[in-house]
């Protein structure tokens, strides 16, 4: 601001000081120069971090609400949105699908937002119809024995127990399940049907994803038909080709003090250093490992018995509950990924949501370092879904690599088959993809945005709190396998646990854990007979059951028949807890039936033993109203066992097939038939 550019003023006497002295001018020049330097530096950094023009940053909107605001209706209205996608997610997949739908909404004039039912006032759904051409989509996973996920429980109970009027509400549902489970996609099916019963308008048919097959393909196939149906319903048109858009912007923060840096905490900063109850998924307890011993005697495979010390944590558990553990990724994979992306892993950064109306400000706790993010917060061993490959394609310098990735993301049968073969069948994670496509070199901050959040791993507790009130036991097989590419993949959690051994003279290794309650329970009356079928590590919860039955017996209570069917490969190799089980048998605590599949020429499994014992099964579940439990493989073993039970009811109980099916359903409703299975 030169004095000569000011409006005319009377000339000042020579003896008077000028408006700006020499020192003022120098200081002003320094300030202007500093501002210009900062502006140019920021611009240069933006250019470096957005080196591929295919991507754009979403425009930010003015956020007039506090972070605590849970009114999704207000957020929709204030930001001109019409689409809200709710998710019920236990492992992160449903949340990921919800995010993809909300992001794609821009192409169809349906600006969207993602919402967690647990953090919203879901009664506001009654007001959604007041927003013109609005739509609610529900991506809902089914968990356990046909249960809603933890974050969807209250919403599920609300629509189940209240006859609210949803007339005028437009909706669609995509369910996530697994066909090997008895209650396949029960939650998605129920919510879709219930919303219609309550007067809501279904805009598109229910979608069902099967995680036992190819849930990614199921989702893509459904949404590619969903969007045209939405356009038809609302009389809108697609804006054309998909625009690749970053959801988060990178902010490097080298000056962040160490005490403000997240180093692996799930939520609250320093929560692992200053522990305070109650402990749960967002505030895990850092439990010392007191025991970590090998259960297999030979055979080359490994099965661990691990005891976590929970004394002083105020955590309580019952036999049948699950222990959840937060693992960390293998450091070799972390280093390889950092090198492939040409990144300094110790760079301090934050990823900040460009949508300021979103309740999710960061994809994981920030600020942190790339090393911490890849170690504690991201599923770097997950098989990348097609939307990730589509975005990676933009970073390929060779056209053939770009076209190959795009081909696998296409909806034609050949592209889907190639994705199945190259990604899923070959078990390629993000590190493997980048290693096998050397021209694909994305910036690490975009990888951190794309990868799903590292999830806790759940294990059936293999102890009873009656006997071990201050320790929790788990039984886990070390996961390790060779892929078709010749690589050896390692399970994230079991590899992590296999390295946690207590050593004399050293502090006990610690692991973040919490307890998840289960419906897998012993009968309330101790005299009720029970049959337990648990081959391999399916024995885990039954070890706790047997301990508890033995405890009650010693306590003078009447205890009914306790029968265990256990199987493994060889008695001399993988017969876990052999001494304990044989001791229970000798003392008359239980009856044990064992099947060692490879100890003779022909294979023998627990299902063969059950078929031999049909009279005993009918006596327990038919005549004496006993409880029947299954734990282990859902795909084959659990299905075969259920079919044998149906056969028992028909042959020994003189029931028709439909009567036998109804009898088992009644047992399930009465908690007399329970399954804790996995695929």
Residue pairs with C-beta under 8 A, 6 or more apart in sequence:
3 18
3 19
3 20
12 18
20 28
45 252
49 250
49 443
49 445
50 57
51 443
52 394
52 395
54 244
54 394
55 244
55 245
55 246
55 394
55 446
56 243
56 244
56 245
56 246
57 245
57 246
57 249
57 354
58 245
58 246
58 247
58 354
58 355
59 354
60 354
60 355
60 356
61 78
61 79
61 355
61 356
61 357
62 356
63 356
63 357
64 78
65 71
65 74
65 75
65 78
65 357
67 359
67 361
69 75
69 359
70 119
70 120
70 121
70 359
71 120
71 121
71 124
72 84
72 113
72 115
72 120
72 121
72 124
73 124
73 127
73 128
73 131
75 81
75 113
75 357
76 82
76 84
76 113
76 128
76 131
76 134
77 131
78 357
79 111
79 113
79 355
79 357
80 111
81 111
81 112
81 113
81 357
82 110
82 111
82 112
82 131
82 132
82 133
82 134
82 135
83 101
83 102
83 105
83 110
83 111
83 112
83 113
83 134
83 135
83 137
84 112
84 113
84 114
84 115
84 128
84 134
84 135
84 136
84 137
85 98
85 99
85 101
85 102
85 112
85 113
85 114
85 115
85 136
85 137
85 138
85 139
86 98
86 114
86 115
86 116
86 117
86 120
86 136
86 137
86 138
86 139
86 140
86 155
87 94
87 95
87 97
87 98
87 114
87 115
87 116
87 117
87 138
87 139
87 140
87 151
87 152
88 94
88 117
88 138
88 139
88 140
88 141
88 148
88 149
88 151
88 152
88 155
88 156
88 187
89 95
89 98
89 139
89 141
89 149
89 151
90 141
90 143
90 149
90 150
91 141
91 455
92 379
92 452
92 453
92 455
93 141
93 176
93 211
93 215
93 452
94 139
94 140
94 141
94 149
94 176
95 114
95 116
95 139
96 385
96 452
97 139
97 174
97 176
97 209
97 219
98 114
98 137
98 139
99 114
99 247
100 223
100 387
101 112
101 137
101 139
101 223
102 112
102 113
102 114
103 112
103 245
103 247
104 223
104 227
104 242
105 111
105 112
106 112
106 239
106 243
106 245
107 227
107 238
107 239
107 240
107 242
107 243
108 227
108 230
108 231
108 236
108 237
108 238
108 239
109 236
109 237
109 239
110 135
110 230
110 234
110 236
113 355
113 357
113 358
114 358
114 360
115 359
116 151
116 359
117 151
117 152
117 154
117 155
118 150
118 151
118 152
118 154
119 359
122 154
122 155
122 158
123 158
123 164
125 136
125 166
125 169
126 164
126 165
126 166
126 169
128 134
128 136
128 169
129 167
129 168
129 169
129 170
133 234
133 236
134 170
135 170
135 171
135 172
135 203
135 230
135 234
136 169
136 170
136 171
136 172
137 171
137 172
137 173
137 174
138 171
138 172
138 173
138 174
138 188
138 191
138 192
139 174
139 176
140 148
140 149
140 152
140 173
140 174
140 175
140 176
140 187
140 188
140 191
141 149
141 175
141 176
141 177
141 187
141 188
142 148
142 175
142 176
142 177
142 181
142 183
142 184
142 185
142 186
142 187
142 188
143 149
143 150
143 187
144 518
144 519
145 182
145 183
145 519
145 668
145 674
145 675
146 181
146 182
146 183
146 186
146 187
147 153
147 187
147 519
148 155
148 156
148 187
149 187
150 281
152 187
156 187
156 190
156 191
158 164
159 191
159 194
159 195
159 198
160 190
160 194
163 198
164 198
165 198
165 199
166 195
166 198
166 199
166 200
167 199
167 200
167 201
168 199
168 201
169 195
169 199
169 200
169 201
170 200
170 201
170 203
170 233
171 195
171 200
171 201
171 202
171 203
172 202
172 203
172 204
172 206
172 207
172 226
172 230
173 188
173 191
173 192
173 195
173 206
173 207
174 188
174 206
174 207
174 208
174 209
174 219
174 222
174 223
175 185
175 187
175 188
175 189
175 191
175 192
175 206
175 207
175 208
175 209
176 185
176 188
176 209
176 211
176 215
177 183
177 184
177 185
177 186
177 187
177 188
177 208
177 209
177 210
177 211
178 184
178 210
178 211
178 212
178 634
178 679
179 210
179 212
179 213
180 212
180 634
180 635
180 638
180 639
180 677
180 679
181 634
181 677
181 679
182 638
182 642
182 675
184 208
184 210
185 208
185 209
188 206
188 207
188 208
189 206
189 208
192 202
192 206
195 202
196 202
203 229
203 230
203 233
204 225
204 226
204 229
204 230
204 233
207 218
207 219
207 222
207 223
207 226
208 218
209 215
209 218
209 219
209 222
210 218
211 679
212 635
212 679
214 416
214 420
214 424
216 385
216 386
216 419
217 416
217 419
217 420
220 386
220 411
221 411
224 411
227 238
230 236
231 237
231 238
244 390
244 391
244 394
246 354
246 446
246 449
247 353
247 354
247 355
247 449
248 351
248 352
248 353
248 354
248 362
248 363
248 445
248 449
249 351
249 352
249 354
250 349
250 350
250 351
250 443
250 445
251 349
251 350
251 351
251 352
252 347
252 348
252 349
253 348
253 349
253 350
253 367
254 347
254 348
256 348
256 367
259 270
260 269
260 367
261 348
261 367
261 368
261 369
261 372
262 269
262 365
262 366
262 367
262 368
262 372
263 272
263 368
263 372
263 376
264 272
264 328
264 372
264 375
264 376
264 377
265 271
265 272
265 365
266 281
266 282
266 283
266 284
266 326
266 365
266 512
267 282
267 283
267 365
268 282
268 283
269 365
271 283
272 284
272 286
272 512
275 285
275 286
276 283
277 285
277 313
277 314
277 315
278 314
279 285
279 313
279 314
279 315
279 514
279 515
280 514
281 324
281 456
281 514
283 514
284 324
284 326
284 456
284 512
284 513
284 514
285 310
285 313
285 315
285 512
285 513
285 514
286 510
286 511
286 512
287 308
287 309
287 310
287 313
287 472
287 510
287 511
287 512
287 513
288 308
288 309
288 508
288 509
288 510
289 306
289 307
289 308
289 309
289 500
289 501
289 502
289 508
289 509
289 510
289 511
290 307
290 308
290 309
290 471
290 502
290 508
291 305
291 306
291 307
291 502
292 304
292 305
292 306
292 307
292 497
292 500
292 501
292 502
293 304
293 305
294 302
294 303
294 304
294 305
295 303
295 304
295 305
295 475
295 574
295 576
295 577
296 302
296 303
296 573
296 574
296 576
297 572
297 573
297 574
297 575
298 572
298 573
299 569
299 570
299 573
299 574
301 477
301 478
301 574
302 477
302 478
302 498
303 475
303 476
303 477
303 478
303 537
303 574
303 576
304 475
304 476
304 477
304 478
304 494
304 497
304 498
305 462
305 473
305 474
305 475
305 576
305 577
306 473
306 474
306 475
306 476
306 497
306 500
307 463
307 468
307 471
307 472
307 473
308 323
308 471
308 472
308 473
308 474
308 511
308 513
309 470
309 471
309 508
310 470
310 471
310 472
310 513
311 470
311 471
315 514
315 515
316 465
316 515
317 323
317 461
317 465
317 472
317 515
318 464
318 465
318 517
318 521
319 461
319 463
319 464
319 465
319 466
319 521
319 522
319 541
319 544
319 545
319 547
319 548
320 460
320 461
320 518
320 519
320 520
320 521
320 522
320 541
320 544
320 545
320 676
321 461
321 515
321 516
321 517
321 518
321 520
322 458
322 459
322 460
322 461
322 515
322 516
322 518
323 458
323 459
323 461
323 472
323 474
323 513
323 514
323 515
323 516
324 456
324 457
324 458
324 459
324 513
324 514
324 515
324 516
325 456
325 457
325 459
325 493
325 497
325 511
325 512
325 513
326 376
326 454
326 456
326 511
326 512
326 513
327 454
327 456
327 457
327 492
327 493
327 496
327 497
328 375
328 376
328 492
328 496
329 374
329 375
329 376
329 378
329 380
329 381
329 454
329 492
330 381
330 490
330 492
330 495
331 375
333 374
333 380
333 381
333 429
333 431
334 345
334 371
334 374
334 375
334 380
335 345
336 431
336 435
337 374
337 380
337 430
337 431
337 434
337 444
337 447
338 344
338 345
338 370
338 371
338 374
338 444
340 431
340 434
340 435
340 441
341 434
341 441
341 442
341 443
341 444
341 447
342 441
343 370
343 443
343 444
344 370
345 369
345 370
345 371
345 374
346 369
346 370
346 371
347 369
347 370
348 367
348 368
348 369
349 366
349 367
349 368
349 369
349 370
349 445
350 362
350 366
350 367
350 368
351 362
351 363
351 364
351 366
351 445
351 448
351 449
352 361
352 362
352 366
353 360
353 361
353 362
363 377
363 448
363 449
363 453
364 373
364 377
364 378
364 448
364 453
365 377
368 377
370 444
370 448
373 448
374 380
374 448
376 454
377 453
377 454
378 448
378 451
378 452
378 453
378 454
379 451
379 452
379 453
379 454
379 455
379 492
380 429
380 430
380 431
380 451
381 429
381 489
381 492
382 429
382 430
382 451
382 452
383 423
383 424
383 427
383 428
383 429
384 392
384 423
384 428
384 429
384 430
384 433
384 450
384 451
386 408
386 409
386 419
387 409
387 450
388 430
388 450
388 451
389 405
389 406
389 408
389 409
389 419
389 423
389 433
390 405
390 406
390 409
391 442
391 446
391 450
392 405
392 433
392 440
392 442
392 450
393 401
393 402
393 405
393 406
393 409
393 440
394 402
395 440
395 441
395 442
395 443
395 446
396 402
396 405
396 437
396 439
396 440
397 439
397 441
398 439
401 437
401 439
401 440
404 437
405 437
405 440
407 414
407 415
407 418
408 415
408 418
408 419
408 422
408 423
409 415
409 419
410 416
422 428
423 433
425 484
426 432
426 483
426 484
426 485
427 481
427 483
427 484
427 485
427 487
427 489
428 436
428 483
428 485
429 489
430 447
430 451
432 485
432 487
433 440
434 440
434 441
434 442
436 485
454 492
456 514
457 492
457 493
458 516
459 474
459 475
459 476
459 540
460 474
460 475
460 520
460 537
460 540
460 541
460 631
460 676
461 472
461 473
461 474
461 515
461 540
461 541
461 544
462 473
462 474
462 475
462 539
462 540
462 541
462 543
462 544
463 471
463 472
463 473
463 543
463 544
463 547
464 544
464 545
464 547
464 548
464 551
466 547
466 548
466 551
466 552
467 547
467 548
467 551
468 547
472 513
472 515
473 543
473 544
474 540
475 537
475 539
475 540
475 543
475 576
476 493
476 494
476 497
476 537
477 494
477 536
477 537
478 491
478 494
478 495
478 498
479 490
479 491
479 494
479 495
480 488
480 489
480 490
480 491
480 495
481 488
481 489
482 488
482 489
483 489
496 511
497 511
500 509
500 511
501 509
502 508
502 509
518 676
519 671
519 674
520 541
520 629
520 631
520 674
520 676
521 671
521 674
522 530
522 545
522 548
522 549
522 627
523 530
523 627
523 672
526 549
526 552
526 557
526 558
526 559
526 560
527 557
527 558
527 559
527 560
528 560
528 625
528 626
528 627
529 560
529 561
529 562
529 563
529 620
529 624
529 626
529 627
530 545
530 549
530 560
530 561
530 562
530 563
530 620
530 626
530 627
530 628
530 629
531 563
531 565
531 617
531 620
531 621
531 626
531 627
531 628
531 629
532 542
532 545
532 562
532 563
532 564
532 565
532 629
532 631
533 565
533 606
533 610
533 628
533 629
533 630
533 631
533 632
533 637
533 641
534 540
534 541
534 542
534 564
534 565
534 566
534 629
534 630
534 631
534 632
535 565
535 566
535 567
535 568
535 595
535 605
535 606
535 632
535 633
535 637
536 567
536 568
536 574
536 576
536 632
536 633
537 576
537 632
538 630
538 631
538 632
538 633
538 637
539 564
539 566
539 576
539 577
539 631
540 631
541 629
541 631
541 676
542 564
542 629
542 631
543 577
543 580
545 562
545 629
546 562
546 564
546 581
546 584
546 589
546 590
549 559
549 562
549 589
549 590
550 584
550 587
550 589
552 559
553 559
553 589
560 624
560 626
561 591
561 620
561 626
562 589
562 590
562 591
563 590
563 591
563 592
563 593
563 616
563 620
564 581
564 590
564 591
564 592
564 593
565 593
565 595
565 606
565 609
565 610
566 581
566 592
566 593
566 594
566 595
566 606
567 594
567 595
567 596
567 597
567 604
567 605
567 606
567 609
568 574
568 575
568 576
568 596
568 597
569 596
569 597
569 598
570 596
570 598
570 599
571 578
571 594
571 596
571 599
575 594
575 596
581 592
582 592
584 590
584 592
585 591
585 592
593 606
593 609
593 613
595 604
595 605
595 606
595 608
595 609
596 604
597 603
597 604
597 605
605 637
606 637
606 641
607 637
607 640
607 641
607 644
610 617
610 641
610 644
611 644
611 647
614 644
614 647
614 648
614 651
614 652
615 652
617 644
617 645
617 648
617 652
618 648
618 649
618 652
618 653
620 626
620 628
621 627
621 628
621 645
621 648
621 667
621 672
622 648
622 649
622 652
622 653
625 672
626 672
627 671
627 672
627 673
627 674
628 645
628 667
628 672
628 673
628 674
629 674
629 675
629 676
630 637
630 638
630 641
630 642
630 674
630 675
630 676
630 677
631 675
631 676
631 677
632 638
632 677
632 678
633 677
633 678
633 679
634 675
634 677
634 678
634 679
635 679
638 675
638 677
642 664
645 664
645 673
646 657
646 660
646 661
646 664
649 655
649 659
649 660
649 663
649 664
650 656
650 657
650 660
653 660
653 663
655 663
664 673
667 673
668 674
